[in-house]
Amino acid sequence: MSCQEIYLFCDRVVINLKSGATFSFPPALAQGLADASPEDLAEVEVTPSGDGLRWEKLDADFSVPALLAGVLDLKERNCKGFSPIQRANVPNWDAPPYPATFHAN
């Protein structure tokens, strides 16, 4: 579940996974990306492991496994409303979001 490539297409963030699968989401749903310009969204870094995405200028960080589990708002990550199965499918569920320097505005 790691990122091989990330790009913008038709107002969506598209993530091509190393497994060959593709995942996409509208940035309007993601904390820290909703009001970003296409230029700012295009400035994304993939961590060397492929498990994390960083928008330095937007001060937004996401874990690829968490995105695949539907966690677009990092405040929800610790929400008790997620089922045990959902939590079990996100590695390091109780760990801070990757990297731990995320600051919500």
N, CA, C and O of each residue as an XYZ file, in Angstrom:
420
protein
N       0.826     -1.185      0.000
C       0.000      0.000      0.000
C       0.872      1.250      0.000
O       0.683      2.144      0.825
N       1.807      1.311     -0.907
C       2.646      2.500     -0.970
C       2.535      3.154     -2.343
O       2.220      2.510     -3.344
N       2.801      4.434     -2.351
C       2.626      5.272     -3.532
C       3.800      5.134     -4.498
O       4.961      5.199     -4.095
N       3.486      4.947     -5.749
C       4.503      4.950     -6.791
C       4.511      6.298     -7.499
O       5.568      6.797     -7.887
N       3.316      6.890     -7.666
C       3.185      8.147     -8.395
C       1.941      8.875     -7.888
O       0.944      8.244     -7.538
N       2.010     10.206     -7.851
C       0.860     11.012     -7.456
C       0.759     12.180     -8.414
O       1.769     12.772     -8.795
N      -0.465     12.512     -8.802
C      -0.672     13.628     -9.728
C      -2.100     14.138     -9.602
O      -2.940     13.510     -8.958
N      -2.366     15.280    -10.220
C      -3.704     15.863    -10.258
C      -4.326     15.569    -11.605
O      -3.665     15.656    -12.639
N      -5.613     15.218    -11.587
C      -6.332     14.969    -12.825
C      -7.804     15.288    -12.602
O      -8.454     14.698    -11.739
N      -8.317     16.219    -13.381
C      -9.748     16.580    -13.307
C     -10.181     16.877    -11.871
O     -11.147     16.293    -11.381
N      -9.484     17.765    -11.211
C      -9.811     18.177     -9.845
C      -9.802     17.034     -8.834
O     -10.569     17.049     -7.872
N      -8.942     16.050     -9.047
C      -8.779     14.957     -8.104
C      -7.289     14.711     -7.880
O      -6.472     14.895     -8.781
N      -6.960     14.297     -6.681
C      -5.607     13.823     -6.380
C      -5.625     12.328     -6.699
O      -6.436     11.579     -6.153
N      -4.733     11.906     -7.577
C      -4.688     10.512     -8.016
C      -3.385      9.890     -7.518
O      -2.302     10.440     -7.717
N      -3.510      8.747     -6.873
C      -2.358      8.031     -6.341
C      -2.281      6.675     -7.030
O      -3.186      5.851     -6.896
N      -1.209      6.451     -7.759
C      -0.941      5.129     -8.332
C      -0.107      4.364     -7.322
O       0.973      4.810     -6.935
N      -0.601      3.225     -6.898
C       0.079      2.423     -5.901
C       1.064      1.460     -6.555
O       0.913      1.088     -7.718
N       2.067      1.069     -5.790
C       3.065      0.119     -6.305
C       2.433     -1.221     -6.663
O       2.993     -1.979     -7.455
N       1.273     -1.516     -6.088
C       0.571     -2.766     -6.378
C      -0.092     -2.748     -7.750
O      -0.518     -3.789     -8.250
N      -0.181     -1.553     -8.367
C      -0.857     -1.412     -9.642
C      -2.247     -0.827     -9.508
O      -2.846     -0.440    -10.511
N      -2.779     -0.751     -8.298
C      -4.091     -0.150     -8.054
C      -3.977      1.369     -8.087
O      -2.891      1.923     -7.913
N      -5.102      2.034     -8.310
C      -5.160      3.495     -8.328
C      -6.241      3.951     -7.359
O      -7.317      3.358     -7.281
N      -5.936      5.010     -6.625
C      -6.874      5.602     -5.665
C      -6.930      7.093     -5.945
O      -5.901      7.708     -6.225
N      -8.122      7.686     -5.875
C      -8.217      9.136     -6.060
C      -9.247      9.713     -5.106
O     -10.145      9.016     -4.632
N      -9.096     11.018     -4.832
C     -10.045     11.719     -3.978
C     -10.040     13.197     -4.350
O      -9.030     13.713     -4.828
N     -11.164     13.881     -4.132
C     -11.194     15.318     -4.369
C     -10.500     16.039     -3.213
O     -10.807     15.761     -2.054
N      -9.580     16.948     -3.494
C      -8.867     17.630     -2.414
C      -9.789     18.399     -1.475
O      -9.415     18.672     -0.335
N     -10.980     18.750     -1.933
C     -11.922     19.475     -1.084
C     -12.311     18.661      0.152
O     -12.771     19.229      1.143
N     -12.135     17.350      0.106
C     -12.482     16.495      1.247
C     -11.353     16.322      2.243
O     -11.575     15.814      3.342
N     -10.156     16.730      1.886
C      -8.986     16.453      2.717
C      -8.571     17.680      3.532
O      -8.424     18.783      3.006
N      -8.390     17.451      4.813
C      -7.971     18.521      5.711
C      -6.657     19.125      5.237
O      -5.672     18.411      5.046
N      -6.642     20.440      5.048
C      -5.431     21.141      4.641
C      -5.290     21.306      3.145
O      -4.451     22.084      2.691
N      -6.098     20.587      2.355
C      -5.989     20.670      0.900
C      -7.195     21.365      0.263
O      -7.148     21.720     -0.915
N      -8.256     21.561      1.014
C      -9.522     22.043      0.463
C      -9.412     23.368     -0.284
O     -10.021     23.525     -1.342
N      -8.664     24.304      0.234
C      -8.580     25.631     -0.381
C      -7.307     25.834     -1.190
O      -6.987     26.958     -1.576
N      -6.594     24.774     -1.441
C      -5.305     24.876     -2.142
C      -5.497     25.091     -3.636
O      -6.451     24.598     -4.238
N      -4.579     25.832     -4.211
C      -4.584     26.044     -5.659
C      -4.032     24.783     -6.341
O      -3.339     23.991     -5.702
N      -4.331     24.592     -7.627
C      -3.751     23.457     -8.345
C      -2.220     23.464     -8.305
O      -1.589     22.409     -8.247
N      -1.636     24.649     -8.335
C      -0.177     24.753     -8.276
C       0.353     24.241     -6.940
O       1.352     23.524     -6.895
N      -0.335     24.621     -5.835
C       0.091     24.161     -4.514
C      -0.111     22.652     -4.371
O       0.723     21.966     -3.780
N      -1.212     22.139     -4.910
C      -1.466     20.699     -4.843
C      -0.433     19.900     -5.624
O      -0.115     18.767     -5.264
N       0.086     20.491     -6.689
C       1.080     19.805     -7.520
C       2.430     19.679     -6.819
O       3.258     18.858     -7.212
N       2.655     20.488     -5.784
C       3.925     20.451     -5.046
C       3.837     19.464     -3.889
O       3.829     19.861     -2.723
N       3.771     18.205     -4.210
C       3.661     17.150     -3.198
C       4.895     16.265     -3.252
O       5.433     15.987     -4.324
N       5.331     15.831     -2.086
C       6.479     14.938     -1.978
C       6.000     13.578     -1.481
O       5.154     13.493     -0.591
N       6.538     12.538     -2.053
C       6.277     11.175     -1.590
C       7.474     10.769     -0.739
O       8.619     10.953     -1.152
N       7.222     10.224      0.435
C       8.321      9.789      1.294
C       9.077      8.652      0.604
O       8.512      7.971     -0.251
N      10.340      8.438      0.961
C      11.119      7.378      0.313
C      10.459      6.000      0.378
O      10.605      5.204     -0.550
N       9.738      5.712      1.455
C       9.071      4.412      1.581
C       7.826      4.331      0.716
O       7.342      3.238      0.423
N       7.301      5.494      0.302
C       6.066      5.540     -0.473
C       4.819      5.515      0.387
O       3.706      5.535     -0.138
N       4.989      5.471      1.707
C       3.853      5.381      2.620
C       3.317      6.733      3.080
O       2.275      6.785      3.732
N       4.003      7.823      2.756
C       3.569      9.138      3.214
C       3.587     10.170      2.099
O       4.389     10.092      1.168
N       2.688     11.135      2.214
C       2.608     12.249      1.263
C       2.740     13.544      2.044
O       2.140     13.694      3.108
N       3.522     14.480      1.521
C       3.774     15.746      2.223
C       3.574     16.908      1.272
O       4.185     16.975      0.206
N       2.699     17.828      1.680
C       2.537     19.112      0.995
C       3.167     20.155      1.915
O       2.500     20.705      2.791
N       4.459     20.424      1.709
C       5.233     21.322      2.580
C       4.584     22.701      2.675
O       4.356     23.201      3.777
N       4.288     23.311      1.544
C       3.733     24.669      1.521
C       2.378     24.742      2.221
O       2.033     25.771      2.802
N       1.617     23.662      2.166
C       0.288     23.626      2.780
C       0.321     23.088      4.206
O      -0.697     23.091      4.899
N       1.500     22.624      4.646
C       1.672     22.029      5.970
C       0.663     20.899      6.181
O      -0.008     20.827      7.211
N       0.573     20.021      5.181
C      -0.360     18.892      5.233
C       0.385     17.599      4.942
O       1.179     17.521      4.004
N       0.120     16.594      5.752
C       0.772     15.297      5.631
C      -0.285     14.203      5.717
O      -1.215     14.283      6.520
N      -0.132     13.191      4.891
C      -1.066     12.077      4.913
C      -0.308     10.771      4.789
O       0.717     10.687      4.112
N      -0.826      9.761      5.451
C      -0.331      8.400      5.320
C      -1.138      7.744      4.208
O      -2.364      7.848      4.193
N      -0.471      7.072      3.278
C      -1.168      6.401      2.179
C      -2.114      5.331      2.722
O      -3.259      5.270      2.273
N      -1.692      4.476      3.676
C      -2.645      3.493      4.212
C      -3.871      4.150      4.855
O      -4.979      3.629      4.732
N      -3.690      5.287      5.540
C      -4.837      5.971      6.149
C      -5.771      6.518      5.075
O      -6.991      6.436      5.219
N      -5.214      7.075      4.002
C      -6.058      7.568      2.909
C      -6.880      6.425      2.312
O      -8.068      6.585      2.032
N      -6.240      5.276      2.121
C      -6.950      4.123      1.567
C      -8.061      3.650      2.497
O      -9.049      3.069      2.047
N      -7.899      3.897      3.792
C      -8.924      3.533      4.771
C     -10.002      4.605      4.877
O     -10.965      4.449      5.628
N      -9.841      5.695      4.124
C     -10.853      6.742      4.121
C     -10.638      7.853      5.113
O     -11.545      8.652      5.343
N      -9.455      7.931      5.714
C      -9.170      8.983      6.692
C      -8.644     10.206      5.949
O      -7.448     10.308      5.675
N      -9.546     11.134      5.623
C      -9.166     12.350      4.916
C      -9.037     13.531      5.861
O      -8.417     14.540      5.523
N      -9.615     13.408      7.032
C      -9.529     14.456      8.048
C      -8.756     13.864      9.209
O      -9.241     12.954      9.882
N      -7.541     14.379      9.451
C      -6.675     13.768     10.460
C      -7.262     13.843     11.863
O      -6.845     13.090     12.744
N      -8.228     14.744     12.088
C      -8.887     14.779     13.388
C      -9.712     13.514     13.590
O      -9.926     13.086     14.724
N     -10.179     12.911     12.489
C     -10.980     11.693     12.575
C     -10.137     10.476     12.912
O     -10.670      9.444     13.318
N      -8.849     10.587     12.749
C      -7.986      9.418     12.919
C      -8.142      8.791     14.297
O      -8.038      7.573     14.437
N      -8.387      9.596     15.302
C      -8.540      9.068     16.648
C     -10.004      8.917     17.039
O     -10.315      8.685     18.208
N     -10.897      9.047     16.075
C     -12.334      8.969     16.325
C     -12.721      7.564     16.769
O     -12.301      6.578     16.163
N     -13.507      7.478     17.807
C     -13.966      6.184     18.318
C     -14.986      5.556     17.360
O     -15.329      4.385     17.520
N     -15.479      6.311     16.366
C     -16.488      5.810     15.451
C     -15.976      4.808     14.439
O     -16.778      4.170     13.758
N     -14.660      4.647     14.314
C     -14.121      3.674     13.372
C     -14.221      2.282     13.981
O     -13.968      2.093     15.170
N     -14.587      1.325     13.163
C     -14.740     -0.051     13.645
C     -13.362     -0.661     13.926
O     -12.351     -0.174     13.421
N     -13.327     -1.729     14.733
C     -12.058     -2.411     14.981
C     -11.420     -2.916     13.689
O     -10.195     -2.936     13.573
N     -12.233     -3.321     12.725
C     -11.693     -3.791     11.447
C     -11.014     -2.644     10.712
O      -9.920     -2.816     10.174
N     -11.657     -1.462     10.683
C     -11.037     -0.314     10.026
C      -9.730      0.050     10.716
O      -8.731      0.309     10.046
N      -9.724      0.073     12.044
C      -8.500      0.415     12.768
C      -7.421     -0.630     12.527
O      -6.247     -0.280     12.408
N      -7.791     -1.899     12.453
C      -6.818     -2.976     12.250
C      -6.176     -2.895     10.870
O      -5.060     -3.379     10.678
N      -6.862     -2.295      9.919
C      -6.337     -2.218      8.561
C      -5.468     -0.993      8.318
O      -4.969     -0.805      7.209
N      -5.278     -0.161      9.331
C      -4.413      1.006      9.208
C      -3.205      0.788     10.114
O      -3.336      0.826     11.337
N      -2.027      0.558      9.523
C      -0.838      0.329     10.345
C      -0.596      1.501     11.297
O      -0.783      2.663     10.935
N      -0.186      1.179     12.498
C       0.144      2.196     13.511
C      -1.014      3.159     13.749
O      -0.815      4.372     13.811
N      -2.221      2.619     13.880
C      -3.420      3.442     14.046
C      -3.253      4.484     15.145
O      -3.642      5.638     14.963
N      -2.685      4.098     16.275
C      -2.581      5.007     17.413
C      -1.369      5.934     17.341
O      -1.215      6.820     18.182
N      -0.517      5.738     16.352
C       0.656      6.596     16.192
C       0.225      7.934     15.602
O      -0.815      8.010     14.948
N       1.009      8.993     15.823
C       0.664     10.267     15.204
C       0.710     10.152     13.685
O       1.436      9.308     13.160
N      -0.047     10.979     12.964
C      -0.006     10.937     11.499
C       1.414     11.122     10.985
O       2.235     11.765     11.639
N       1.704     10.564      9.822
C       3.055     10.654      9.243
C       3.217     11.945      8.497
O       2.304     12.311      7.757
N       4.304     12.664      8.633
C       5.169     12.628      9.810
C       4.505     13.335     10.978
O       3.465     13.972     10.810
N       5.086     13.232     12.133
C       4.437     13.725     13.348
C       4.446     15.240     13.465
O       4.051     15.773     14.502
N       4.884     15.942     12.438
C       4.957     17.399     12.505
C       3.714     18.086     11.951
O       3.714     19.303     11.767
N       2.642     17.316     11.679
C       1.421     17.913     11.122
C       0.807     18.868     12.141
O       0.717     18.550     13.327
N       0.391     20.028     11.674
C      -0.286     21.012     12.528
C      -1.589     21.388     11.845
O      -1.582     21.941     10.745
N      -2.708     21.089     12.494
C      -4.019     21.461     11.933
C      -4.216     22.958     12.096
O      -3.840     23.540     13.113
N      -4.806     23.567     11.091
C      -5.076     25.018     11.160
C      -6.410     25.291     11.778
O      -6.801     26.450     11.915
